Each structure stands twice: as C-alpha cells, then as structure tokens.
Amino acid sequence: MRRYDNALGWLLAAALAVTVFAFAAGSSIQYQVLFYARTYRWVCLFVLLGTALLSAAASWSWNRLPWGFLALVAGLLALAFCSAAWSVDASLTLRRAGSLAVVFAIAAALLVAPARRVLIGLLTGAAAVGITGLGMLALDHGAAVQAASTQYPARFQGFEQNPDTAALLFALAIPITVYLLLTTRTGLARVALTAAVLLFVGSITASGARGPMLGGLVGSLVVVAAVAQGRRRLLLAALTLAAFAACVGISRIPQAKPAPPTSSSGAPPVRRTLFTSSGRRAAWVGAIHQAEDRPAAGYGFGTEALVFVDRYPAFDSDLVENSYIGAALQLGIAGLVLLLAVALAALGPFARAPSRGARAACAGTAAAALVVAVTQSYLLSVGNIGTVTAWISLFLVAGQPAAAASSAKIASREIAGSHSG
C-alpha cells in the first residue's frame, strides 16, 4: 500500500509538471505550439483533476480540511456562476466559472496529497518552461527577445508572447525553489536547485518585469523568515535583498531606442523608467471609474477583456493588468471583498503561526502570487500561465495548523540532516 501511495504521489507530481508546461505552451510565441496547446492544455487540466481526485480518495481525511477557507472559496465560485444572470456574455461567464471550479477542485483534492511532491511538480513544470525559453534564445533569438522600442529596451520573453508572461510563473516558482534548497539533504539536489534559482532569477531580470521581481523577493523573504532561524535568517534575508537590488540594477542596463523630442501627434514620447507605471496607472483609474457604473456585482465573471477598453497611449493590453481591479470589474465590490477574504483566510493563520514545513513554501508562493496580482490580471483567469500554481499554493497554505505542525517536524529533520551533510 505504501508503494502504491508513493507511485501515486510521483504520478501527481508529473501531472502537475505537464499541466504547468501545457498552460505555458498555450501562450507560446511559436504558432505551431500555440495552435495545439490551446486545446490540449485543457485535456491536461482534466487529467490532473482525475489524478488529484484519485490521490485524495486514497488518503482522504475530513478533519484536515480548512472549512472556513473553503466556505469563502465556495462563495466566490457561487458568485462567479450567479453573475451569468447579469453578465454581458452569459455563455462566456459560465465557461470561465466552470474552468475556475475545476482548478478549485484540483486544489482542494491536493489538500491531502504529499505537499513536497506537489511542490516538486510545480517546480519541475516551471523549470521546463525556463529551459525551453533558453532553447528558444539559442535557436531563434528574434522570437525569444522582444525588440527594443522607444519605450522599452530589448526584453527577454523566452517561450512566451510577452516578457511579463513567463516571468510571472518564475516569480511563483522562486519561493518553492528557495524552500527546497534550504531543506534538501543531497548535494546533487542542491546543485540542481541552485541552477533553478539562477534560471528563474536570470530570466526575470532579463525580462525587466518589475512586478515578478518584487513578487519573487516577497515570496523568498516569507520562506526565509519561516524556515531559517537566528543569524542564519538575517544573513539569508540580507542576501535575498542584495540579490534583488542587483537584479534591479542589471535590468536597467539595456536602453530603449532614442526617440525624437516629440511624436507625430505632437505629444512628448513615452519613456519607461524604474518608477513609471508603463501606462498601468491610467488604465487602473479608468477601469475603476468603469467599475463604478456597476459597483455591486460587476459586468459578469470572465468578461474583463470584453468590457475594458484601452484608451491610454502608454498602455497596451486587453486587460486591466491588476487582478484586484479586474475582480471588481467582473464581480463588483462583492467579488473583490470575497477574493481578498480568501487571501486573508489562507495567509492569516500562517502569519500568526508560521510553519517550517512545506506550508512555508506554499505561503511564499501565495504571497508572491498576490504581489504579482497587483501588476497582472491572472488570478481569476484559468488560462493564464500562473493561475493553477497560485491557487494550489493558496489552498495548501490554508491547511489546518495540525497538519502544518506535522509538516514542521518533517522539515526540521530535513534541515538537521542538511546541516550534518
């Protein structure tokens, strides 16, 4: 029976890795990959659902479920489905709500799965995306690097259509990698995990994506604060901050193309600096005013791209690029409050009683996900590259303290073993 559970755990990790990669392929810059992956990523998602349910059936424990958190999640999902009644596109709303329900079901089933295997699966999928991006850089530099413009310098985008896309996933993977690096026992695993950290950090730095940089920093600090102790904690936190500062500095080295003093319209050219918002601020203000027209329940779940209109010269997106404003636009104040309540219910108990086990990695990833959500619309969009990872982490960190205590004991033994090695 133990051998069966072990095999099932690794099967679950493989299904997670394949699903993460499939959703990355669904936004690939390569048309041939994109054409097939946009369909088959959903097949992978349902295979993952079946695998997660099979794993849950083998080790289900009702007393480990975080019922308060699940009630809030159910309320958010119910509102998403109900919004079809007033949605500007009821069919789209029902489809998007259905896909979110699948992700929630997967994440709920994983509450009783081996947490470390789940983390390895998510990390492996992200690493595969990063390695594929480097392969793209070697084989097709023009596709892997977004050419410099008068607003932006050249930016690495790897396997994806936009420099911010893969960077989002890597920001969520960094806390997992840091946790495994701090708790692993073997030298070979440490080498592989160090290489993964360098891959993720280097890719984000080359992309110039500031939101993922900040998300990776916050998530890593959460893990370090939870897992390390004493002077080691201070040292690792200082190294993390120094690495972040170095990444920011390096990302500022490439320069945008020189522009004439005025554009053809007579307006001064838009220049992106470290502290400009890339047009996001104007788009956010406009979307907030638009949400005020339907403040209570919004325009319907999944309709952000339909109702948001980009009227801003420095902004280039069909989405608001802020998950919280996007939630208000789709589901009104009620949806935004529920989303924030879900996040608080997940991370609140951990903040009061941090765990040194795998729950610490999930908390770091969840924190990174919530930070990046300020600059990207993705938390409620299942087709996005990082949505599955974000919600699985939120669900796992919401586990009951009793389950976390057990994980803490395991992690303590792992850390002790790593010191002795």
Order of alpha helices (4+ residues) and beta strands (2+ residues): alpha-alpha-alpha-alpha-alpha-alpha-beta-beta-alpha-alpha-alpha-alpha-alpha-alpha-alpha-alpha-alpha-alpha
